């Protein structure tokens, strides 16, 4: 039920409307606060600020709940696929067989990059980070589709499918270039995740083996990362979209935001931590003792979560798949042994249990990707591939909102007050 709340500012009361979301979240509408009082709110990091209303994803961090369009993430992970879930996020409902076939057909029809884009890849040095290539090439891809600029609604399904499909092609091409390997084109006979692995690991005339457990694990990683409410990158996509920038430009900005080590780089940080432990000849025991005793300036990566105060529901799901992948590959890897040791200790040690420092999705996804041969600098790229449907869904929500306005945050100015200009000769 919507209502009102009364605030007292400088001794003067002001009445503001309140509203309640479908899951009971209460919001105070402060849209008229500045015009009525001259005051604004200050909320660094926007941790207490609702920047939008959205019907896409619901999170309850206290209870460990994550839902896409009302569907629990565990049920989707068990019964759905990344592409079906992508359709759900973008269009609001699970697709019928005909709708899924049409969506899949659009993905296949748009999986090839314009041949002219091959020259763009050649312009990057071999040391270029794949995220830099990904962001640049998404923007470059938009220039081959002039009708993107007009953003007409009838073009949206094609543009959405083109972006979701081509992002994996760009990612695979960037990997091959960085490693001096020939580019592998997508196959129309392969499904989405299979095709990505094919483009990553096949050779001309020799296709890589597509093991079901590996395909399932990577598809699951994509699905679990498909959306996560108003995080840094998704908020960036919405902010850019609010200016009526096109879908590709908005997604490219999202890639840049995701690139940051505090956001999409978390699973990469997990592997870097494991490598550091290995270099020191530790099995993880000494490292965790130093974390507990706050010695050695140790940072435990891949444990706990800013949003989830109990456990990350995605971690519970992906741990099972992680165990299956490692069992199938029979992989002998000292870093994976260290990861298992950290997990075993943290799940049973009172210090970590009492602080709810459980392994999160980044911990397990990093282990899986290393096990199947994904290089560390590609981890965030795979995160971007998975998150693309969520960005597309949020872009669509902004464009469908006829009352939406361009994002324009305020600030509290803390600089110098009015000063008089002095000629250069008079300055000390």
Secondary structure by P-SEA (a helix, b strand, c coil): cccbbbbbcccbbbbbbbbbcccbbbbbbcccccccccbbbbbccccccccccccccccccccbbbbcccccaaaaaacccaaaaaaaaaccccccaaaaaaaaaaaaacccccccaaaaaaaccccccaaaaaaaaaaaaaaaccccccccccaaaaaaaaaaaaaaaaaaaaaaaaacccbbbbbccccaaaaaaaaccccccccccccaaaaaaaaaaaaaaccccccaaaaaaaaaaaacccaaaaaaaaaaaaccccccaaaaaaaaaaaaaaaacccaaaaaaaaaacccccccccccccccccccaaaaaaaaaaaaaaaaaccccaaaaaaaaaaaaaaccaaaaaacccccaaaaaaaaaaaacccccaaaaaaaaaaaaaaaaaaaaaaaccccccbbbbbbcccccbbbbbcccccc
